[in-house]
């Protein structure tokens, strides 16, 4: 059994957002959360697209190939996805805005200042 790797992303409020990283195409539990499509770079990981979902598995697990940003993220080198369970919609909204502000993912067109 492979070991789960944790990645911490910087948030605009100065805190870190902890997530677990998996290869693209991994199925997930049907839980709400935040996800980050990313690629490995020399100094760590680069966020290419991030978002939120009421059901991570439907959005970026089994439903990943139907995601509107999947092709663009894949074309920019996305190989992995980070996920974290976040229960309430208002928490997901806040975390998504903060992560977009600090990470400025290339494929996100909304929420990036």
Number of C-alpha atoms within 10 A of each C-alpha: 3 4 5 9 10 14 15 14 18 16 19 14 11 9 11 13 15 15 20 16 21 19 13 19 16 14 16 16 11 15 15 21 24 25 24 26 29 26 18 13 8 6 6 8 15 20 25 24 24 25 22 22 20 18 18 24 20 18 21 26 19 14 14 19 14 12 12 10 18 19 15 15 22 17 9 14 15 22 16 20 24 23 25 19 21 18 14 11 14 10 12 20 14 11 21 21 18 21 25 24 17 16 18 19 21 16 18 17 12 8 14 17 9
